[in-house]
Amino acid sequence: TSPKIKVDFDQSTGVAVMQMQSPPVNSLSLDFLTEFSIATEKLEMDKSCRGLIITSSQPKVFSAGLDIMEMYMKSPEHCGEFWKAVQEMWLKLYGSNMVTIAAINGSSPAGGCLMSIACDYRIMADNPRYSIGLNETQLGIVAPFWFKDTMINTVGHRTTEMALELGMLYNPSEALKIGLVDQLVPEDQVVTTATQTMTKWLAIPDHARQITKSMMRKPTIDKLTSNRETDIQYFVNFITKDSIQKSLGMYLAMLKKRKG
Ligand code: CO8
């Protein structure tokens, strides 16, 4: 199978651009997540890589979030393995020492939004057809505590409470208004703007910025690292319930019908 992640590392600037290229919608499958974590780890280990820009090579979509097929009618063992990979992706990204910028050039629901808010800075294409948010409740599922915490750390408690209960998806200008993204630019300028913004972030001495980032994020990260196994068990129990499987089935049917 062809790679789902393409990395271009520019040795002269110390910046890597990661393109998600898993058609049709960059859904976060087990294979995708595994590739993502390996690619990120590799860059993390490379002392010369200081910045990471994440974007999509798919038109109109940054990432459709978790691959629903990985949690629909699958064994508890498979669901557990899948969830571990989701945790790993978030831990790698939220805890990265690199400057991470999400160049959000399309819709970014649920897991796609999580990826974005795990970065240091978000630039989104100013196209009113795109949306971003943690819409889990709309699928009849519940965003886990670490999704919730990442959202709170980005937009604050009250906005998160309402956004999560209603499963809100925001268009770019709404997302900018609540601080879910930091900047809107025309569609064709998302990655170039990310590159320019990166220069500004990289002007700060790495050690000072990294210690500051860690100070801000460590408590949130520790909450998951000290409870990974419990979190996996909780997910598996939840997602394999008949009622939850039924909700997922209905949501999938709706996705197919809506098509076109
Ligand atoms: N997983 C699996 N398949 C998907 C997903 C997905 N997340 N999203 C889309 N697809 C499929 C569609 O069903 C369709 O399949 P097919 O071609 O066989 O009919 C194909 O991908 C293309 O999709 P669209 O035709 O809808 O493409 P569009 O360009 O029109 O729209 C969107 C793109 C906006 C991304 C749209 O597909 C969409 O809204 N997708 C659903 C997004 C979503 O709700 N994701 C939530 C996933 S759950 C999650 O990430 C966190 C879960 C936390 C679990 C906690 C439990 C305790």
Residues whose N, C-alpha, C, O or C-beta is under 5 A from the ligand:
A	BS01	CO8	P24 V25 S27 V61 A64 G65 L66 D67 I68 M69 S107 P109 A110 G111 I141 V142 A143 P144 F235 F238 L255 K256 K259
